[in-house]
């Protein structure tokens, strides 16, 4: 009851309060206030939304304002411009390998890719790929929020389409501008392209870490091959899941280290966990069944990892790098010319060269070119084998510092310890086709792991005596300064500036022909010949035409005027390629064809963007000069410094012509030879200049022969032409006198000093030899002098032969330290009878010669001291039978003694000069005793003695012999010194 009353009373009060309208009034005020507040915020929110949207749209527009609106063709060109690895080829389209690059990629069509891969990539990278229009708004907002809040968790917001844009059109730059452009372009790509086209492009460009060789890879086909050794179409589910997980962090998840070594268990764990995550997403997206998931989770993926495959750089390091370098040069030239630059612009601007070299290298690494070379694979492989197995290079040597002579120490990369630097003899060789200039094969060195320097193409060294045909003899014959039969005096010669060249044997060779000087490789003769033509700058006229572009010409050093250049002493050296290429000029009838290795370059679609076109050969030497040079160099192989090579060739009848060479201090040894088809050059030496041991030339020539034999066995048509070098018109054979190189005189012929050789008909000698004369000669102060009109005949040498004094003066041989050096060092026979006459004219002072002094008798000869007069040619000997008798001429001599008989006599001599004038008589020498004997006193007669009985000898006892009487020696009282034997006087 009470409760009801309470309720009633309370209700009545509420009703009364409500009827009064107090609540309604308060509610309306609150409602109005709240509504106005809510309405205000709604208006503010709508305005803010529009404002923010406008600001956002304006900001977005500002970010993409510089991005042009692209049409489908433009997008297609950029998207499908894959960075595909270029390929290298031997000659005849034989695959060599890929270009070494930072990224390896091979293109594949989508229908050649496993469905597992497609599903795995979509499930992992873009689950809404099939439905979105290039972007996923909520993913973008999430990414913006995470960026704005600086969240540690970054889930990303890029679709496959956006990733494609980032990789192919934009960059990896982290900025709102790049992201805005990426969104805009992604939506535009989705408008123009089908999903399969986008997916195919993505699968071909995305990076997948490293392959089993440690190389960076991109594209699904390259990843399948490089990681599992299978094609993209054959990838199984577990492999697909592993690969699909790689793009998120390729270097972190990849199973291989930089060198290609598989990671250890701990290193593989992130990649394996990522694979399981990919499988989970595929299961959630219903791309695979639970059963497939279970099988893939338990699959031993590690067992499928590929083994390293030798790359072209591993197997052919010298060749791969060389082709890549040359292909880069070709592409750089093409790109520069496309931009309007000329060859001259590039040559004179190093910055421009560097710019286009970088651009070309990038294109070579990404454009999938097919680079075809001129290298014969079979010959190249065989040369590699010979180089590895040749056992006669000479010893390895410890390298010493040139200044301190201390042993050079280096760190062992494996142990980290310091050890002596020991260096092997290195080698470089090259084979070039004479006509085309094709480089058919080369040897870059004894092992790339030992020394990465290509000794065939990029190791310039002094080329020693191989320079002589190129710079000395062929140019000199071209100008007519010499011919093969020209005679040059190989004697000690000091040129202006104090340069005195010497021969490697340490001796001089006297009068020799240019032919002999070449095949025996005399240095002095070469320098003297070069001195005759150096004024015409043969280095510019000939060497530069044959591709020598390293010659120095400045104030400090000038290869163009230094006489030592004739012996190969060029400042910057010569490469094996340059030297061999220059010699191919001789094999090509005097015409130079520049060597090349790149035959053509094709795009991935087969379009030829470069095809080598041989320019017209450069005329260097006339056919006549060229043939004469060839003929002289034949002698190098038949009887010269490479005489043993013919016996080492399997085809010794091939017409080879070449030259050996050695640099100063025996640091380098060369041999280059050419036949009518090809030229082969070879060099040996230490990388750090050290002296080669004895036998260096033979070892190099033997190696050269092995290379030639191997190449001949593989391609005999190329290496062993049946034809010989063709002798052109204008070549004649002529006899010449070996003392002068002139036409033989009757005297030269009589003496047998005539030889014959080939000549250019334009330069046949037209003067008769005048180097020899025959007649009366006297010895004057130790020198032979042609007898004068009044010179007494008894002092002449009869009808001997001597060099013509006038000729000696004309040739300036009279200035030699010793004119006898003209006689060839190994000469015999008639050479020994040729006198060297004085070239000085004998002056007549009009006075009688000085009296010879100190006339004495010694033994059975007279002896005296020479007359003080320098023009005395001999002495006359006079005899008297007794001191008061008249003196009569009994003989003459050119010596300082004269034999006489033992009989008593008196002697004196006179000196006779060149002009027939006699000196006063010398003191006399008395031989024997001319004093009167004293009379003897008569003896008193003696009493005769009684005769005695003769003594009878004892039996068997001989009688004693009688003592002989002493005989008187009439000369016992003569005085004199103990001189030598008598002269050539007669005992009259």
Number of C-alpha atoms within 10 A of each C-alpha: 5 7 8 9 10 11 11 12 11 12 12 12 12 12 10 11 12 12 11 11 11 10 12 12 11 11 12 11 12 12 12 12 12 12 12 12 12 12 12 12 13 12 12 13 13 12 12 14 13 13 13 14 13 12 13 13 13 12 16 18 15 12 17 21 12 10 12 9 13 12 11 13 10 10 20 15 12 13 19 18 15 23 23 24 27 27 24 26 23 24 18 12 13 14 16 22 18 23 26 21 18 12 18 26 28 20 22 19 14 20 11 13 20 18 19 21 25 18 23 30 25 22 24 21 20 18 18 15 18 11 10 15 17 25 24 17 11 10 15 17 12 15 19 16 13 16 14 9 9 10 11 8 9 13 11 13 20 23 24 25 27 24 20 26 24 21 16 21 16 17 11 10 10 8 9 14 17 17 21 18 23 25 22 19 26 23 16 19 25 17 12 15 13 10 17 13 14 19 18 21 25 25 25 25 25 24 25 28 27 28 33 26 21 19 20 23 26 29 25 31 25 27 29 24 18 28 27 22 21 17 18 25 19 17 22 15 23 25 23 26 31 25 28 27 27 24 19 15 13 20 18 16 25 28 29 25 20 16 13 17 15 22 14 11 11 7 16 17 14 15 21 21 14 20 25 19 17 26 29 20 19 23 18 13 16 12 17 18 12 12 10 14 19 11 12 20 19 10 14 12 15 14 8 13 20 19 16 17 13 11 16 20 17 12 13 18 18 23 23 21 17 18 22 23 13 15 26 22 18 18 21 24 20 17 16 21 14 10 9 9 14 12 10 8 14 18 10 10 10 10 10 16 17 13 12 20 21 15 16 21 18 15 19 25 25 20 18 24 26 25 27 25 27 22 24 19 18 15 22 22 15 16 21 20 11 17 23 12 10 13 11 14 21 17 12 12 17 15 21 18 11 12 6 8 9 10 15 16 16 13 12 12 8 6 7 9 10 12 12 15 15 14 17 19 19 21 26 25 29 27 30 28 26 30 21 21 24 23 24 23 26 30 27 28 24 22 18 16 9 11 15 14 15 24 29 25 20 16 17 19 24 25 29 27 26 28 26 27 23 24 25 26 28 28 29 22 23 20 14 16 15 25 27 24 26 25 24 24 26 28 27 18 18 10 12 8 6 8 12 13 20 18 16 16 8 6 13 21 22 23 23 25 23 25 23 20 23 28 23 17 25 24 24 25 29 27 24 20 22 24 17 13 19 20 10 13 14 20 22 16 13 20 20 15 18 25 17 18 13 16 20 15 12 9 6 6 13 15 22 22 17 14 21 19 25 32 28 25 21 24 17 15 19 25 24 33 28 24 26 28 33 29 30 35 27 32 27 25 24 25 24 27 26 25 23 20 22 25 19 19 24 18 15 16 9 10 11 14 12 17 12 12 9 14 9 11 16 14 16 23 21 15 23 22 28 26 24 26 26 26 20 24 23 22 22 26 22 17 13 19 21 22 16 16 19 17 13 16 19 15 16 12 12 17 20 27 25 27 29 32 23 24 20 15 11 19 21 24 28 29 30 27 27 28 25 26 23 28 30 30 30 29 29 27 25 18 19 16 15 19 16 21 12 10 11 22 23 19 18 22 26 23 26 24 20 20 27 23 19 20 23 19 14 15 14 14 11 13 24 23 17 11 11 13 19 10 14 15 10 12 19 14 12 18 19 26 26 24 27 23 28 23 22 25 20 11 17 21 15 10 15 14 16 18 14 15 16 18 25 23 14 11 16 22 19 8 11 15 22 21 24 22 21 15 13 22 25 26 22 21 13 11 14 20 25 26 21 15 10 11 20 19 15 17 22 21 17 13 11 14 23 22 20 20 23 17 18 21 14 11 13 10 19 19 11 14 11 12 16 16 18 20 22 19 15 8 11 10 9 11 16 10 11 18 21 21 25 23 20 11 9 15 9 11 9 8 11 18 23 22 21 23 17 15 21 24 25 19 20 15 20 25 26 18 14 19 22 13 18 15 21 26 29 26 26 22 23 19 23 19 16 17 15 8 11 11 17 13 14 16 19 23 19 23 17 17 26 25 20 22 12 14 11 15 20 21 26 22 27 24 30 28 27 27 21 19 18 21 22 15 17 19 15 17 21 21 24 18 15 13 6 6 6 6 6 6 6 6 6 6 6 6 6 6 6 6 6 6 6 6 6 6 9 8 6 6 7 8 8 6 6 6 6 6 6 6 6 7 10 14 17 10 9 15 14 15 11 10 15 12 15 18 18 14 19 14 10 9
